[in-house]
Amino acid sequence: MGKKKIIGSILQIPKEVWQNRKLILQLSKNDFKTRYAGSYLGIFWAFVQPVITILVYWFVFEKGVKAGGTALASGATVPFVLFLVSGIIPWFFFSDALNGGTGALTGYSFLVKKVVFNISILPIIKVIAAVYVHLFFLAFALILFAGYGFYPDLYTLQIVYYSFALFVFVLGLSYLTCAIVVFFKDLSEIINIILQIGIWITPVMWNLDTTIHSRVLKVVFKLNPLYYIVSGYRDALINKVWFWQHAGLTIYYWIATILVSGAGLLVFRRLKVHFADVL
């Protein structure tokens, strides 16, 4: 396949997404609502587990381990709960979106088998559905930070940029995983294991700058694209640093994102004709 055909194949899905944008928004709302349909508390459950997780980690590290404040590279100290929340909120979004996106085709198998339905929009429906919970936790974070005297300012607006950056990355990854999981069911379990490990190897609950002193190890940890996002949220909420001040990391992140997204869209496009037969 020539370069022009490869690029055309990759760009075809974004075109289809744009053409069906209104349908995507409607279906993402329906997906979010129906996920908890039948339960007494409904969509309330979407927020319960993440809040409980935050409370457990906060209690264990601050009250149990007596972590106290978290030292930053600048020498300043912030309450651990603020350090935790600023890192775990983007992780929650990544985890929820990736799990949902990976199961987009298997979860909507009845739509995949319909010839008239454009299945290329299914992964983004799942990712957008995860955005609704993410917006709630962003509001929660801003209120919590304000309670500790960290009020929103111009730096805080960078959360929009970092949320968009994470959205693009996890969407591209979801196109890749949802296409593969149709043929390799065990991928879902593998992803769950990776996510369980990932929350610890990504500096969500610990500070890379003050914990790791080896320059080589720091570089290794920074190769994880989620490091850029987690540290970016903290730069916006705590450190007050602009994203362009980390030019090298920013360029690396977007190169990685483009490569992952390109691979995801290409694999999805190539395997698309076989989905209905397998499912």
Summary of the structure (lengths in Angstrom):
residues: 279
radius of gyration: 19.7
end to end distance: 27.2
largest distance: 59.8
contacts: 858
relative contact order: 0.14
helix: 79%
strand: 2%
